[in-house]
Amino acid sequence: MTTDPAPATLPRTVYTGRTTNWPMVAATSAGAVLLVAMGATGEGGWSGLGLPLTLVAIGVLAEVITGSSIRASAGPNGVDVRWGILGWPRCTYRLDQIATAEVVDVPWTRVSYGLWWTPRRTNCTVRSGPALRLVLTSGRIATVTVPDPALAVRSIDAARST
C-alpha cells in the first residue's frame, strides 16, 4: 500500500482588523440621557422617568453589544464581518461571491455607525475614511470599515491567485 505525500502547504495571507468608535457610543448615549433629562423639565418631573431611563439604558447596552466595533477578516475563506463585543450580528462573503474588492473613501455624511442594510447595499461602517468595498457577483455592494483596507484587498487578491 502506498500513500500520497502530504500536499505542499503554501503560505496564505489572511487580513484581520478591528475598528472601534467609542466616542460615538459615548456621544449617542449622552444625547439620549439629555433628551430624557429635558423631558423631566415638564409637568411630570423626575417621577415619571423610570420607563424612559430604562429604555435609554437598554438602547445604550444594545449599541455597546452590537454597534461599538467591527471586526473583519479577509483571505482564502472570503470576508467575515462581526459587529460589537459579542461578534453578533455577523455576515460572511465567500471568495466565490466576491466579484471585485476595492478601497473607497467614505465621507462622514455616509457613515452608518453600525449596520445599514438595503436590498442593494450593506454598509458596516463606524467611521469615515478609507474602507473596503466588495462588489458581489449578485450585484450587491458591501462596504466595511477596516483599519487597512488596501491590505484587505491584497489578501483577497492573493487568495484568488492561489
C-alpha positions as CSV (number, residue, x, y, z in Angstrom):
1,M,0.0,0.0,0.0
2,T,1.3,3.4,-0.9
3,T,0.2,6.7,0.4
4,D,0.3,10.1,-1.3
5,P,2.7,12.5,0.2
6,A,1.2,15.4,2.1
7,P,0.3,18.3,-0.2
8,A,2.7,21.2,0.0
9,T,1.3,23.9,2.1
10,L,1.5,27.3,0.6
11,P,1.7,30.4,2.7
12,R,-1.7,32.1,3.0
13,T,-2.3,35.7,3.6
14,V,-5.1,36.5,6.0
15,Y,-6.0,40.0,7.0
16,T,-7.7,40.7,10.3
17,G,-8.6,44.1,11.7
18,R,-10.9,45.8,14.2
19,T,-12.3,49.3,14.1
20,T,-14.0,50.8,17.1
21,N,-15.8,54.1,17.7
22,W,-16.3,54.5,21.4
23,P,-16.6,58.3,21.1
24,M,-19.7,57.9,19.0
25,V,-21.2,55.4,21.6
26,A,-20.5,58.0,24.3
27,A,-22.0,60.8,22.3
28,T,-25.2,59.0,21.4
29,S,-25.5,57.8,25.0
30,A,-25.1,61.3,26.4
31,G,-27.6,62.6,23.8
32,A,-30.2,60.1,24.8
33,V,-29.7,60.9,28.5
34,L,-30.0,64.6,27.7
35,L,-33.3,64.0,25.9
36,V,-34.7,62.2,28.9
37,A,-33.5,64.9,31.2
38,M,-35.1,67.6,29.0
39,G,-38.4,65.6,29.4
40,A,-38.1,65.9,33.1
41,T,-38.5,69.6,33.0
42,G,-42.2,69.2,32.0
43,E,-45.1,68.8,34.4
44,G,-44.3,65.2,35.4
45,G,-40.9,66.0,36.8
46,W,-38.5,63.1,37.6
47,S,-41.1,60.8,39.0
48,G,-42.4,59.6,35.6
49,L,-39.0,58.9,34.0
50,G,-38.5,55.3,35.1
51,L,-39.6,53.8,31.8
52,P,-37.7,56.3,29.6
53,L,-34.5,55.8,31.6
54,T,-34.9,52.1,31.4
55,L,-35.4,52.3,27.6
56,V,-32.3,54.5,27.3
57,A,-30.3,52.0,29.3
58,I,-31.4,49.1,27.1
59,G,-30.6,51.2,23.9
60,V,-27.1,52.0,25.2
61,L,-26.5,48.4,26.1
62,A,-27.7,47.2,22.7
63,E,-25.4,49.8,21.0
64,V,-22.4,48.6,23.0
65,I,-23.1,45.0,22.4
66,T,-23.7,45.3,18.6
67,G,-22.6,48.6,17.2
68,S,-19.4,49.7,19.0
69,S,-16.9,48.0,16.8
70,I,-16.4,46.0,13.6
71,R,-14.1,43.0,13.3
72,A,-13.3,41.8,9.8
73,S,-11.1,39.2,8.3
74,A,-10.2,38.6,4.6
75,G,-8.4,35.8,3.0
76,P,-8.9,32.3,1.4
77,N,-12.4,31.9,3.1
78,G,-13.6,35.3,1.8
79,V,-14.6,38.2,4.1
80,D,-16.1,37.7,7.5
81,V,-17.6,40.7,9.4
82,R,-18.7,40.7,13.0
83,W,-20.2,43.6,15.0
84,G,-19.8,44.6,18.6
85,I,-18.2,43.0,21.5
86,L,-20.1,39.7,21.1
87,G,-19.4,39.3,17.4
88,W,-23.1,39.4,16.5
89,P,-24.6,40.2,14.1
90,R,-22.3,38.6,11.6
91,C,-22.1,38.2,7.8
92,T,-19.8,36.2,5.6
93,Y,-19.0,36.7,1.9
94,R,-17.3,33.7,0.4
95,L,-14.5,34.2,-2.1
96,D,-16.6,33.0,-5.0
97,Q,-19.3,35.5,-4.2
98,I,-16.9,38.5,-4.5
99,A,-16.6,39.9,-8.0
100,T,-14.3,42.8,-7.1
101,A,-12.7,44.3,-3.9
102,E,-11.5,47.9,-3.8
103,V,-10.6,50.7,-1.4
104,V,-13.1,53.6,-1.2
105,D,-13.2,56.8,0.8
106,V,-16.4,57.0,2.9
107,P,-17.4,60.6,3.7
108,W,-18.7,61.4,7.2
109,T,-22.2,62.0,5.7
110,R,-22.4,58.4,4.5
111,V,-21.3,56.6,7.7
112,S,-23.9,54.4,9.2
113,Y,-22.3,53.9,12.6
114,G,-23.1,50.2,12.6
115,L,-25.1,48.1,10.2
116,W,-27.2,49.7,7.5
117,W,-28.9,47.4,5.0
118,T,-30.9,48.0,1.8
119,P,-31.8,45.5,-0.9
120,R,-28.8,46.6,-3.0
121,R,-26.3,47.6,-0.3
122,T,-24.9,46.7,3.1
123,N,-22.8,49.3,5.0
124,C,-20.8,48.2,8.0
125,T,-19.2,51.5,8.9
126,V,-18.3,53.1,12.2
127,R,-16.1,56.0,11.0
128,S,-15.3,58.0,7.9
129,G,-12.2,57.5,5.7
130,P,-10.9,54.6,3.7
131,A,-13.0,51.4,3.7
132,L,-13.2,48.1,1.9
133,R,-15.9,47.8,-0.7
134,L,-17.0,44.5,-2.1
135,V,-19.0,44.2,-5.3
136,L,-20.6,40.8,-5.2
137,T,-21.4,38.6,-8.2
138,S,-25.1,39.2,-7.4
139,G,-24.5,43.0,-7.9
140,R,-24.9,43.7,-4.2
141,I,-22.4,46.1,-2.7
142,A,-20.9,45.7,0.8
143,T,-18.8,48.5,2.4
144,V,-16.9,47.6,5.5
145,T,-14.7,49.8,7.8
146,V,-11.4,48.2,8.4
147,P,-8.1,49.7,9.6
148,D,-6.1,48.9,6.4
149,P,-8.5,48.3,3.5
150,A,-5.6,48.1,1.0
151,L,-4.1,45.2,2.9
152,A,-7.6,43.5,3.0
153,V,-7.8,43.9,-0.8
154,R,-4.4,42.4,-1.3
155,S,-5.4,39.4,0.9
156,I,-8.4,38.8,-1.2
157,D,-6.4,39.1,-4.4
158,A,-3.7,36.7,-3.1
159,A,-6.4,34.2,-2.1
160,R,-7.8,34.3,-5.6
161,S,-4.4,33.8,-7.3
162,T,-3.7,30.5,-5.4
